[in-house]
Amino acid sequence: MKKEYKVILIAMSGVRVFNEKLFKTGLTLPGFVDRSRVIASLPSLGLLTLAAHTPENWDVIYRELDRYSDNDIEEILSEEPDIIAFSALTARINETYELASRFRKQGITVVIGGLHASALPDEAMVYSDAVVQGECERLWEVLLNDYENKALKSLYSSLNEPQMAFQLEDSKVPIYDLLDISKYNRLTIQTTRGCPHDCHFCAASRSISDYKKKPIKLIKKELDKIFEIWDDPFIELADDNTFVDKEWSKDLLRLFANYKMKWFTETDISIAYDDELLELLAKTNCIQVLIGFESINFNSIKGLDGGWKSKQFKNYSKAIDKIQSYGITVNGCFVLGFDSDTKETFIETEKFIKESNLSDVQITILTAFPCTDLYQQLKNEGRLLTDYWDKCTLFDVTYQPKNFSVEELEDEFQNLMTKVYSDDLVKKRKDIFKQTLLNRRKFVRS
């Protein structure tokens, strides 16, 4: 009989705006607060997936740490784990390092993974016993075996070792049973990994994986498991761009049509050009798609991803109206702070948001996540701020802007946020949202 071990998987959940003035402003804006709460309430799909790839002789505990106290730390220590494994985004990495050091002093082996550790493994190795870089499913099983054999290495990498890259055909159902479902307003599944569009600021899963699609039959297993533990689920797809492959996407939507659920995902403007896909999407009770329009400044768009988005630029408004005519609400995402942006860009962004029929909107500040193309560019130009990991929130400035001072960019963003999430515009978008859903009911019945 194999020896028993225990691992605690800790998700450093939640991200807080660093700029105190902007943070206080955001607290007064319901539209901003609502989306922030949704993001903070999502469980870590990566860690639940790791749990599924953990050998049976390991007991697995899942924890989330947003705001935590010494009592939370003592509870973790009382479990006497062999390994504590952290997953953290850049904005929470300093806290992760502090906790990792604290646990290591107690003699516990610490593993760190996630996008930040994948981008900067040498930094993460200073604070851990092992770092997981890249796709973790195959690496995790190797790491645990090495630990059992007292042969733990400091780095496990699917980027340095391509043979360790994971194939989604080998996916296992995440261990959703580790969750207290009553604490969540939605659960996540992943149907695709990576994205073929090469946006220079992107720090999502494309930075650790090529574009991949999960077999439909395996997605069905995940949905079936969620429905075992939750009667009326809301599903958020943990995809960077779900509908790249239109034919595969239609098979996915035919699967979704068999389930009574509400759901949300991220995609791109190209779905507006495929009526069959939009018809299927409308029939699956998709509540919303988030589309990264990125900017209403053409000069900011044209060099963003090799030219793909710039070709769609003139179609923004028509695409929004087309998608929403099928009863699918669109959440338009805009990024401010590109080198081509000026104060006029903020004025034009506000104007577009007011005049468009977007049912929801998200604005963020261009962020220099480590090891993205944007990061390398700004580093080469000497424009990165020092010690800015805590500011990688999407709402704080991490670099010296070209046409603003740091304070000016912060002020322009705060002013735009106040206008975009003003009571009258929030009400307008809610009315559009309700009308769009009404359109879907009429569309589905026809």
C-alpha positions in Angstrom: 0.0 0.0 0.0 1.4 3.4 -1.0 2.1 6.0 1.6 -0.5 8.7 2.0 0.3 12.4 1.5 -1.6 15.7 1.7 -1.5 18.7 -0.6 -3.4 22.0 -0.1 -4.1 23.9 -3.3 -4.4 27.6 -2.7 -5.9 30.1 -5.1 -4.9 33.7 -4.5 -8.3 34.9 -5.5 -9.5 38.5 -6.0 -7.6 41.5 -7.3 -7.8 45.0 -5.6 -7.3 48.3 -7.4 -4.0 49.7 -6.2 -4.7 53.4 -6.8 -6.6 54.4 -3.6 -8.5 57.3 -5.4 -9.6 55.0 -8.2 -10.5 52.3 -5.8 -12.8 54.6 -3.8 -14.4 55.9 -7.0 -15.0 52.3 -8.2 -16.9 51.5 -5.0 -19.5 54.1 -5.9 -20.1 52.7 -9.4 -22.5 49.7 -9.4 -21.6 48.5 -12.9 -17.9 48.3 -12.0 -18.5 46.7 -8.6 -20.9 44.1 -10.0 -18.3 42.7 -12.5 -15.6 42.9 -9.9 -17.6 40.7 -7.6 -18.2 38.2 -10.4 -14.5 37.9 -11.1 -13.6 37.6 -7.4 -16.2 34.8 -6.9 -14.9 32.5 -9.7 -13.1 29.4 -8.4 -9.7 28.4 -9.7 -10.4 26.1 -12.6 -6.6 25.4 -12.9 -6.4 24.1 -9.3 -9.6 22.1 -9.6 -8.0 20.5 -12.7 -4.8 19.8 -10.9 -6.9 18.0 -8.3 -8.2 15.7 -11.0 -4.6 14.8 -12.0 -3.5 14.1 -8.4 -2.8 10.5 -7.6 -5.2 8.7 -5.3 -2.7 8.4 -2.4 -2.7 12.2 -2.1 -5.5 13.9 0.0 -6.4 17.2 -1.7 -7.7 20.3 0.0 -8.8 23.4 -2.0 -8.6 26.9 -0.4 -9.1 30.4 -1.7 -7.4 33.4 -0.1 -8.6 36.8 -0.9 -8.5 38.8 2.3 -7.1 36.5 4.9 -6.1 36.6 8.6 -3.7 34.8 10.9 -6.5 32.4 11.8 -6.7 31.3 8.1 -3.0 30.6 8.1 -3.2 28.6 11.3 -6.1 26.6 9.9 -3.9 25.7 6.9 -1.0 24.8 9.1 -3.2 22.6 11.3 -3.9 20.4 8.3 -0.2 19.4 8.4 0.2 19.3 4.5 3.2 17.8 2.8 2.9 20.3 0.0 1.2 23.7 -0.4 0.7 24.7 -4.1 -0.2 28.3 -5.0 -1.7 29.6 -8.1 -1.5 33.4 -8.4 -1.8 36.2 -11.0 0.8 38.9 -11.1 -1.2 41.4 -8.9 -1.2 38.9 -6.0 2.3 37.4 -6.5 4.0 39.5 -3.8 1.5 38.3 -1.2 2.0 34.8 -2.5 5.7 35.1 -2.0 5.2 36.3 1.5 2.9 33.4 2.4 5.2 30.9 0.7 8.2 32.1 2.8 6.0 31.8 5.9 5.0 28.2 5.1 8.5 27.1 4.1 9.8 28.3 7.5 7.4 25.7 9.0 9.1 23.0 7.0 6.3 22.7 4.3 7.3 22.2 0.7 5.9 25.0 -1.5 5.1 24.9 -5.2 4.1 28.0 -7.2 2.4 28.0 -10.6 0.2 30.2 -12.7 0.8 32.8 -15.4 3.2 35.0 -13.4 5.4 32.1 -12.3 5.4 30.8 -15.9 6.6 34.1 -17.2 9.3 34.6 -14.5 10.2 31.2 -13.1 13.6 32.3 -11.8 11.9 34.9 -9.6 9.3 32.4 -8.3 12.1 29.9 -7.5 13.5 32.2 -4.9 10.3 31.8 -2.8 9.5 28.2 -3.5 10.8 24.7 -3.6 9.4 24.1 -7.1 7.9 26.1 -9.9 5.5 24.8 -12.5 5.9 26.7 -15.8 3.3 26.4 -18.5 0.6 23.7 -18.8 0.6 21.9 -15.6 -1.4 18.7 -15.9 1.4 16.3 -17.0 4.0 18.2 -15.0 2.0 17.9 -11.8 1.9 14.1 -11.8 5.7 14.0 -12.4 6.3 16.6 -9.6 4.3 14.6 -7.0 6.1 11.4 -8.0 9.5 13.2 -7.6 8.4 14.4 -4.2 7.5 10.9 -3.1 10.9 9.7 -4.2 12.7 12.7 -2.5 13.9 13.9 -6.0 11.9 17.2 -6.3 13.4 19.5 -8.9 13.2 23.3 -8.7 11.5 23.7 -12.2 9.0 21.7 -14.1 8.4 23.3 -17.5 6.2 22.4 -20.5 7.8 25.4 -22.3 11.3 24.1 -22.0 10.2 20.5 -22.5 7.7 20.4 -25.3 7.0 16.7 -24.7 5.3 17.8 -21.4 2.8 20.0 -23.2 -0.7 18.8 -22.5 -3.2 17.5 -25.0 -6.8 18.4 -24.3 -7.8 14.9 -25.5 -6.4 13.7 -22.2 -8.4 16.1 -20.0 -10.0 14.9 -16.8 -13.1 16.4 -15.2 -12.1 19.1 -12.7 -12.9 18.1 -9.1 -15.8 20.5 -8.5 -16.8 18.4 -5.4 -14.0 20.3 -3.6 -16.1 23.5 -3.7 -18.9 24.7 -1.4 -21.3 25.5 -4.3 -23.3 27.9 -2.1 -20.4 30.3 -2.2 -20.4 30.8 -6.0 -22.7 32.5 -8.5 -21.1 30.7 -11.4 -18.6 27.9 -12.2 -16.1 27.7 -15.0 -15.2 25.1 -17.7 -12.6 25.4 -20.4 -13.5 24.4 -23.9 -10.4 25.9 -25.7 -7.0 26.9 -24.7 -4.9 29.7 -26.2 -5.8 32.1 -29.0 -4.4 32.4 -32.6 -4.5 36.2 -32.4 -1.2 37.6 -31.3 -2.2 40.7 -29.3 1.1 42.2 -28.0 -0.3 42.9 -24.5 -2.0 39.6 -24.0 -0.9 37.6 -20.9 -3.7 35.0 -21.1 -3.3 31.2 -21.8 -1.9 31.8 -25.3 1.4 32.7 -23.5 1.6 29.1 -22.2 -0.2 27.1 -24.9 -0.9 27.0 -28.6 -4.6 27.2 -29.6 -6.3 23.9 -28.8 -9.9 22.6 -28.7 -11.2 20.1 -26.2 -13.2 17.2 -27.6 -16.9 17.7 -27.4 -17.4 14.4 -25.5 -15.1 15.5 -22.7 -16.9 18.9 -22.4 -20.1 16.9 -22.0 -18.6 15.0 -19.1 -17.7 18.3 -17.3 -21.2 19.7 -17.8 -22.8 16.5 -16.6 -20.7 16.7 -13.4 -21.7 20.3 -12.8 -25.3 19.4 -13.2 -24.8 16.6 -10.6 -24.0 19.2 -7.9 -25.9 22.3 -9.1 -29.4 22.2 -10.4 -29.5 25.6 -12.1 -25.8 26.5 -13.0 -24.4 29.6 -14.5 -21.3 28.7 -16.6 -18.5 31.0 -17.5 -16.1 29.6 -20.1 -12.4 30.0 -19.1 -11.5 30.5 -22.8 -9.5 33.3 -24.4 -11.5 33.1 -27.6 -14.2 30.4 -27.8 -15.5 30.7 -31.4 -12.3 30.8 -33.5 -13.1 27.5 -35.3 -16.6 28.1 -36.4 -17.5 24.5 -37.3 -16.2 23.1 -34.0 -18.0 25.9 -32.3 -21.3 24.9 -33.8 -20.9 21.4 -32.5 -20.2 22.9 -29.1 -23.4 24.9 -29.2 -25.4 21.9 -30.3 -24.1 20.2 -27.1 -25.0 23.3 -25.0 -28.5 23.3 -26.3 -29.2 20.1 -24.4 -28.6 21.8 -21.1 -30.8 24.2 -19.2 -28.2 26.7 -18.1 -27.1 30.3 -18.5 -23.6 31.0 -19.7 -21.0 33.6 -20.7 -17.8 33.6 -22.7 -15.2 35.7 -24.5 -14.8 35.7 -28.3 -14.1 38.1 -31.1 -16.1 40.2 -33.6 -16.0 37.5 -36.3 -19.1 35.8 -34.9 -21.2 38.6 -36.3 -20.5 37.3 -39.8 -21.8 33.8 -39.2 -25.7 33.7 -39.0 -25.8 29.9 -38.4 -23.5 30.3 -35.4 -25.6 33.2 -34.0 -28.8 31.2 -34.4 -27.3 28.3 -32.4 -25.9 30.7 -29.8 -29.3 32.3 -29.3 -30.9 28.9 -28.7 -28.4 27.9 -25.9 -29.4 30.7 -23.5 -26.0 32.4 -23.8 -26.4 35.5 -21.6 -23.5 37.5 -22.9 -20.3 37.4 -25.0 -17.4 39.7 -24.1 -15.6 41.0 -27.2 -12.3 42.9 -27.0 -12.7 45.8 -29.3 -9.6 47.2 -27.5 -9.8 50.8 -28.9 -11.8 53.2 -30.9 -8.4 54.8 -32.0 -7.5 53.2 -35.3 -3.8 54.0 -34.8 -3.8 52.0 -31.6 -5.5 49.0 -33.3 -3.5 48.8 -36.5 -0.3 47.4 -35.0 -2.0 45.4 -32.2 -2.1 41.9 -33.5 -0.6 41.8 -37.0 -3.5 43.6 -38.5 -6.5 41.3 -37.8 -8.4 43.7 -35.6 -7.8 46.7 -37.8 -9.7 45.0 -40.6 -12.7 44.8 -38.4 -12.5 48.4 -37.1 -15.1 50.0 -39.3 -17.6 47.2 -38.4 -17.8 47.7 -34.7 -21.3 49.2 -34.4 -22.8 47.0 -37.1 -21.3 43.9 -35.5 -22.7 44.8 -32.1 -26.2 45.4 -33.5 -26.0 42.2 -35.5 -25.0 40.0 -32.6 -27.6 41.6 -30.3 -30.3 41.2 -32.9 -30.2 37.5 -32.1 -30.8 38.2 -28.4 -27.1 37.8 -27.3 -25.9 40.7 -25.2 -22.4 42.1 -26.0 -20.0 43.3 -23.3 -17.5 45.6 -25.1 -14.0 45.7 -23.7 -11.8 48.7 -24.3 -8.2 49.3 -23.3 -6.8 52.8 -22.7 -3.2 54.0 -22.7 -1.7 52.9 -26.0 1.1 55.0 -27.3 -1.3 56.4 -30.0 -3.8 57.5 -27.4 -4.4 61.1 -26.4 -7.0 62.9 -24.4 -9.1 62.9 -27.5 -9.1 59.0 -27.4 -10.9 59.2 -24.0 -13.5 61.6 -25.4 -14.1 59.4 -28.4 -14.3 56.3 -26.3 -17.0 57.9 -24.1 -18.8 59.0 -27.3 -18.7 55.5 -28.8 -20.0 53.9 -25.6 -22.8 56.4 -25.4 -23.9 56.1 -29.0 -23.5 52.3 -29.4 -26.1 49.8 -28.3 -23.6 47.9 -26.1 -25.5 46.2 -23.3 -22.4 46.2 -21.1 -19.0 47.7 -21.2 -15.6 47.1 -19.6 -12.7 49.6 -19.6 -9.2 48.8 -18.5 -5.7 50.4 -18.6 -3.1 48.9 -20.8 -1.0 46.7 -18.5 2.6 45.5 -18.9 2.3 41.9 -17.8 5.7 40.2 -17.5 7.2 38.7 -20.6 4.5 39.9 -23.0 5.6 41.6 -26.2 4.4 44.9 -24.6 6.5 44.2 -21.5 9.6 43.6 -23.6 9.0 46.8 -25.7 8.6 49.0 -22.6 11.5 47.4 -20.9 13.8 48.0 -23.9 12.6 51.6 -23.9 13.2 52.1 -20.1 9.5 52.9 -19.5 8.5 50.3 -17.0 7.7 51.5 -13.5 9.7 49.8 -10.7 8.2 47.2 -8.3 4.8 47.3 -10.0 3.5 43.8 -9.7 0.8 44.8 -7.3 -0.4 47.3 -10.0 -1.1 44.6 -12.6 -4.8 44.9 -11.9 -5.9 46.2 -15.3 -6.9 49.4 -13.5 -3.5 50.8 -12.5 -0.7 52.3 -14.5 2.5 50.1 -14.8 4.6 52.1 -17.2 5.4 55.6 -18.3 2.8 56.6 -20.9 3.9 58.3 -24.1 1.4 61.2 -24.2 0.5 61.5 -20.5 2.2 61.6 -17.2 1.3 58.6 -15.0 -1.0 60.9 -12.9 -2.6 62.3 -16.1 -3.4 58.8 -17.4 -4.8 57.8 -14.0 -7.0 60.9 -13.9 -8.3 60.5 -17.5 -9.1 56.9 -16.8 -10.9 57.7 -13.5 -12.9 60.5 -15.3 -13.9 58.1 -18.0 -14.9 55.4 -15.6 -17.1 57.8 -13.7 -18.8 58.7 -16.9 -19.1 55.2 -18.3 -20.6 53.9 -15.1 -22.8 56.9 -14.4 -26.3 56.1 -13.3 -27.9 57.2 -16.6 -25.5 55.1 -18.8 -25.9 52.1 -16.5 -29.6 52.4 -16.8 -29.5 52.7 -20.5 -27.4 49.6 -20.8 -29.7 47.7 -18.5 -32.6 48.7 -20.7 -30.7 47.5 -23.8 -29.8 44.3 -21.9 -33.5 43.6 -21.1 -34.6 44.4 -24.6 -31.9 42.1 -26.1 -33.0 39.2 -23.9 -36.6 39.9 -25.0 -35.4 39.7 -28.6 -33.9 36.3 -27.9 -37.2 34.9 -26.6 -39.0 36.2 -29.7 -36.2 34.8 -31.9 -36.2 31.3 -30.3 -40.0 31.1 -30.5 -40.0 32.0 -34.2 
